[in-house]
């Protein structure tokens, strides 16, 4: 979350997020783990807050970032 919040306009790939969490990785399996972690986090947040919109934006082929209000 710190990575995304400190760089709210920048997209990060799952591999970049995994590298931040694990500090040193270059494996696609770690990128998949980061994707799954974000997915599980999203489900828990949406359920616990009873909301429909998640604050992390995912653009296919680009990455993740914090949603900005237009």
C-alpha positions in Angstrom: 0.0 0.0 0.0 2.8 2.4 0.7 4.2 2.0 -2.7 0.9 2.8 -4.4 0.0 5.7 -2.0 3.4 7.3 -2.3 3.2 7.2 -6.1 -0.5 7.6 -6.7 -0.3 8.7 -10.4 2.1 5.9 -11.4 1.1 2.4 -12.5 3.1 -0.5 -11.0 3.2 -4.0 -12.6 2.6 -7.0 -10.4 6.3 -7.9 -10.6 7.3 -4.4 -9.3 4.8 -4.8 -6.5 6.3 -8.3 -5.7 9.8 -6.8 -5.8 8.7 -4.2 -3.2 7.1 -6.8 -0.9 9.8 -9.5 -1.3 12.7 -7.0 -1.8 14.5 -9.2 -4.4 12.6 -11.2 -7.0 12.5 -11.6 -10.7 10.1 -14.6 -11.0 6.8 -14.5 -12.8 5.4 -16.7 -10.0 6.0 -13.9 -7.6 4.2 -11.5 -9.9 1.3 -13.9 -9.9 1.4 -14.1 -6.1 1.2 -10.3 -6.0 -1.8 -10.3 -8.3 -3.6 -12.9 -6.1 -2.7 -10.9 -3.0 -4.3 -7.7 -4.4 -7.4 -9.7 -5.5 -7.9 -11.3 -2.1 -7.3 -7.9 -0.4 -9.9 -6.3 -2.7 -12.5 -8.9 -1.8 -11.9 -8.5 1.9 -12.1 -4.7 1.7 -15.3 -4.6 -0.5 -17.0 -7.1 1.8 -16.0 -5.5 5.1 -16.8 -2.0 4.0 -19.9 -3.1 2.1 -18.9 -1.0 -0.9 -19.0 -1.6 -4.7 -16.0 0.4 -5.8 -12.3 -0.4 -5.0 -9.7 2.3 -4.6 -7.0 0.4 -6.5 -7.3 0.7 -10.2 -6.1 -2.1 -12.5 -5.5 -1.5 -16.2 -4.9 -4.7 -18.1 -1.3 -4.8 -19.5 -0.3 -1.7 -17.6 -0.6 -2.4 -13.8 -2.1 -1.1 -10.6 -2.4 2.4 -9.1 -4.5 4.3 -6.6 -7.6 5.6 -8.3 -7.7 9.4 -8.7 -10.8 11.5 -8.6 -11.4 13.3 -11.8 
